[in-house]
């Protein structure tokens, strides 16, 4: 850290940017407002740049101010990781792991994590569920130790271990006029589809299916951010859907949904346990990663 920056000054900048007020930053820091103002004036003098401008009665960080906010966030993350590392050294076999899970994996990941927790009761697990973009962002920012997801983008330098096979298919309500036919993707190009949001791995895989078979993309009847809601909408007859077979295993087994017989399906990908190579894992996270690669496949739903 440059000699003219202090951790206290960076924290004041971050708090003032968040609250829009030096007075609130002073309160959060347990300092007097004049002391905070003096610290900021000194920092601006050292940098030769303004850190804030006042608009609509609130402090707004300048470009230089935003850089310092980002820098403080990185310092905060590094200090938190150091604290966890020291705790892991102090107490072997304990610690905490922050696990990101794409929403489609919630049909098996909690059971796998519960089995790991039963064997390692002194390890605390923190579960973060989100769509593919959310989980990738968590890996890139190093906020997540591990993630359960499909293949990460090539731009993310990551280590991956395979958990098990992950099939995808197209579902319809029972009795649908296409349910008993052998189909090509082109036969579905005019059928209304219920789709996940942009950025969803499932939606990208569906687009690839139609493109690889030179078929027009089907019309979007509705965009829905929840697999559960999509399943209910398909059962109600609102359209077809391309989904992970693991999200609909129960409904296929009891006949509430049917899988269409389509060329190229099921598309089988892999469930992976992923970590950013830049992320230094503590013993607890390493133990969980090894467990998921070794035994995680046993918790995958059985698809009829």
C-alpha positions, 0 to 999 in steps of 0.5 A: 500500500502506498505510504500516503494511503492508510487502511483507515482512509480506504475504509472511510472512502468505502463507507462514504461512497456507500452512505453518501455522507461523511457524517454517516461514515464518521458514525460507522467508524466511531470518529468525529465528522471533522476528523473524517473530513480532515482525513479525506482532505489529506488523502485528496491532497496526497493523490492530487485528485478529488475523491467525491463530488456532491450531487443532490445532497449526497457524496458521489465518488469520482473515478479516483474514488471508485478505484479506492472503493474497489481497492478496499474491497480487495483488501477486505477480502484478502484480510477475511481470507487470511483470518480464515486461513489462520483459523484453519491452521489453529483448528485443523478439521474445522473452518468454513466453506462458501459453496455456490450452487447454480439453481438447477443443482439444488435438486441434489447439492443440499443432500450431498452437502448434508452428507458431508456435514454429517461426517465433518460436523465441525466444518461450517457450510455457507450455501449461495444459490444463483443462476450461472452468471451469479455463480461465475461472478462469485468465483471470479471475485473469489467470494466463493470457495467452490461451486457446483455447476456445469462447465465454467467459461474458458475465460475463467481459469478454474480447476474442475472435478466431475461429480456425475452426468447431467442430462437435459431434455424437452418436457411436455404435459401428459397427452400432448399431441407430440408425446408419442412421436419421434421428432426432430428439433425442426418439428418444434420450431413453432411450438411455444417454449417456456424459457429460463432467463438470459444467461442461464446455462439451460437456455444457452444449451437449448439454443445450441440444440436448435442451432446444431440441427439447423432449426429455427429457434422456437417462439418464447411463450414466457421467460421464467426465472424458476425451474419449479414455476416452469414445471408448473406452467408446462403441466398447465399446458402453457408450453414446452420446456427444455430443462435439466432432467434432474429438475423433473425426475420426480414429475417424470416418474409419477407421470405429471410430465413426459419427455419428448423423443427428440433427435439429439436428446438427451444432451448429457453434460457433466456436473462439476465441482469448480474452484478458481485457480487463483483461490487458495483453498483451506483444508475444509474446502479441499475436503469438500471438493474431494468428497463431491468428486468421490461421492457426489454422484450418488446424490443425483436424482434417478431419471426414469 
